[in-house]
Amino acid sequence: MMNFLILGRGKTGSLVAQCAKERHHHVHVFGSDENQAGKALTHDLLRDVNAVIDFTTPTSVMEHISACVREKKNMVVGTTGWYGNLGSVRSKVEDAGVGFLYGANFSVGVNLFFDTVRSAAEAAKHKYSGQIFERHHQHKKDAPSGTSLVLQRIIKESSGTELEITSFREGEVVGMHELIFDSPNDRIYLCHDAKSRRGYAEGAVLAAEWLSGKTGFYDFKDIWREL
Ligand SMILES: NC(=O)c1ccc[n+]([C@@H]2O[C@H](COP(=O)([O-])OP(=O)(O)OC[C@H]3O[C@@H](n4cnc5c(N)ncnc54)[C@H](OP(=O)(O)O)[C@@H]3O)[C@@H](O)[C@H]2O)c1
């Protein structure tokens, strides 16, 4: 049983709290009202916390990371949109000797999908033309999705071909990613369709458990097989 401080009471942070409780952890959750500009993350508050889990915003997460590094608290970051600072965060984490795990996608299913796509990328070397489609709810601000950019990168690395991404924003779609390879003879169709955000939340809690007692800088895509 661990003490988690979850930052973010939004769609994903709330589910992370629920999953952590189901796994019998102690959970405190702070939204932006309780933690303006990361001000709540004091030495006293963090003393008994085993790990901080962040699902907030690209603008607030850097303050949270600085506070956790300063107080030598392990941290799991699901928040995206701050990766331009990855290098400097990595240095700070390693200098402080703290544990830090981040990931653009904490769903084990999506990470399995990435592996499937990596082997299917061979098609691009055999006269197949490929396309990536991604669908998300109408509230999603960024396009294309981070996950579709990872798919594009995997195919580029494996085959040298850069596929076009087409984004759709509609209704309350949680997240659907499709990869289609088409040839005159046949069509290969790969799809990951998230039914809920629970896959991300469960992955984040398992990642925080995995990080316990560790120091270093980790990407979820490199460790999910160990969960
Ligand atoms: N890695 C993954 O697997 C994964 C999966 C899903 C989402 N995400 C990422 O996680 C982030 C959150 O996504 P979401 O869908 O949950 O968004 P969301 O519903 O908009 O929730 C974000 C929450 O962060 C809160 N917040 C902002 N500043 C804060 C602060 N200083 N302290 C505490 N809470 C603060 C906001 O509170 P207010 O509303 O009060 O401002 C809001 O409730 C995004 O960057 C998203 O891309 C990652």
The ligand as a Tripos MOL2 file, in Angstrom:
@<TRIPOS>MOLECULE
LIG
   48    52     1     0     0
SMALL
NO_CHARGES

@<TRIPOS>ATOM
      1 N1         -0.2240    9.5730  -20.8610 N.am      1 LIG1
      2 C1         -1.4670    9.1290  -21.0450 C.2       1 LIG1
      3 O1         -1.7360    7.9250  -21.1610 O.2       1 LIG1
      4 C2         -2.5770   10.1510  -21.0460 C.ar      1 LIG1
      5 C3         -3.9270    9.7430  -21.0980 C.ar      1 LIG1
      6 C4         -4.9130   10.7200  -21.0240 C.ar      1 LIG1
      7 C5         -4.5650   12.0700  -20.9160 C.ar      1 LIG1
      8 N2         -3.2470   12.4170  -20.8970 N.ar      1 LIG1
      9 C6         -2.8040   13.8030  -20.7080 C.3       1 LIG1
     10 O2         -3.0850   14.1420  -19.3480 O.3       1 LIG1
     11 C7         -3.4040   15.5180  -19.2620 C.3       1 LIG1
     12 C8         -4.7860   15.6570  -18.6050 C.3       1 LIG1
     13 O3         -5.7510   15.0940  -19.4420 O.3       1 LIG1
     14 P1         -7.3060   15.0950  -19.0430 P.3       1 LIG1
     15 O4         -8.0050   14.5250  -20.2180 O.co2     1 LIG1
     16 O5         -7.5050   14.4690  -17.7000 O.co2     1 LIG1
     17 O6         -7.5620   16.6770  -18.9820 O.3       1 LIG1
     18 P2         -8.6240   17.4890  -18.1230 P.3       1 LIG1
     19 O7         -9.8830   16.7200  -17.9670 O.co2     1 LIG1
     20 O8         -8.7090   18.8500  -18.7620 O.co2     1 LIG1
     21 O9         -7.9380   17.6170  -16.6800 O.3       1 LIG1
     22 C9         -6.8440   18.4270  -16.3910 C.3       1 LIG1
     23 C10        -7.0000   18.8700  -14.9590 C.3       1 LIG1
     24 O10        -5.7970   19.4530  -14.4760 O.3       1 LIG1
     25 C11        -6.1740   20.3760  -13.4970 C.3       1 LIG1
     26 N3         -5.0650   21.2700  -13.1550 N.ar      1 LIG1
     27 C12        -4.5490   22.2960  -13.8700 C.ar      1 LIG1
     28 N4         -3.5200   22.8670  -13.1880 N.ar      1 LIG1
     29 C13        -3.3880   22.1750  -12.0190 C.ar      1 LIG1
     30 C14        -2.5300   22.2770  -10.8950 C.ar      1 LIG1
     31 N5         -1.5730   23.2260  -10.8050 N.pl3     1 LIG1
     32 N6         -2.6850   21.3900   -9.8810 N.ar      1 LIG1
     33 C15        -3.6510   20.4330   -9.9290 C.ar      1 LIG1
     34 N7         -4.5000   20.3040  -10.9710 N.ar      1 LIG1
     35 C16        -4.3810   21.1550  -12.0060 C.ar      1 LIG1
     36 C17        -7.3560   21.0750  -14.1230 C.3       1 LIG1
     37 O11        -8.1370   21.6970  -13.1530 O.3       1 LIG1
     38 P3         -9.1000   22.9540  -13.5590 P.3       1 LIG1
     39 O12       -10.0980   22.4070  -14.4950 O.co2     1 LIG1
     40 O13        -9.6390   23.3420  -12.2320 O.co2     1 LIG1
     41 O14        -8.1950   23.9890  -14.1730 O.co2     1 LIG1
     42 C18        -8.1010   19.9110  -14.7800 C.3       1 LIG1
     43 O15        -9.0770   19.3740  -13.9270 O.3       1 LIG1
     44 C19        -3.3160   16.0580  -20.7020 C.3       1 LIG1
     45 O16        -2.0230   16.5860  -20.9070 O.3       1 LIG1
     46 C20        -3.5150   14.8320  -21.5610 C.3       1 LIG1
     47 O17        -2.9080   14.9280  -22.8410 O.3       1 LIG1
     48 C21        -2.2600   11.4840  -20.9620 C.ar      1 LIG1
@<TRIPOS>BOND
     1     1     2 1
     2     2     3 2
     3     2     4 1
     4     4     5 ar
     5     4    48 ar
     6     5     6 ar
     7     6     7 ar
     8     7     8 ar
     9     8     9 1
    10     8    48 ar
    11     9    10 1
    12     9    46 1
    13    10    11 1
    14    11    12 1
    15    11    44 1
    16    12    13 1
    17    13    14 1
    18    14    15 2
    19    14    16 1
    20    14    17 1
    21    17    18 1
    22    18    19 2
    23    18    20 1
    24    18    21 1
    25    21    22 1
    26    22    23 1
    27    23    24 1
    28    23    42 1
    29    24    25 1
    30    25    26 1
    31    25    36 1
    32    26    27 ar
    33    26    35 ar
    34    27    28 ar
    35    28    29 ar
    36    29    30 ar
    37    29    35 ar
    38    30    31 1
    39    30    32 ar
    40    32    33 ar
    41    33    34 ar
    42    34    35 ar
    43    36    37 1
    44    36    42 1
    45    37    38 1
    46    38    39 2
    47    38    40 1
    48    38    41 1
    49    42    43 1
    50    44    45 1
    51    44    46 1
    52    46    47 1
@<TRIPOS>SUBSTRUCTURE
     1 LIG1         1 GROUP 0 **** ****
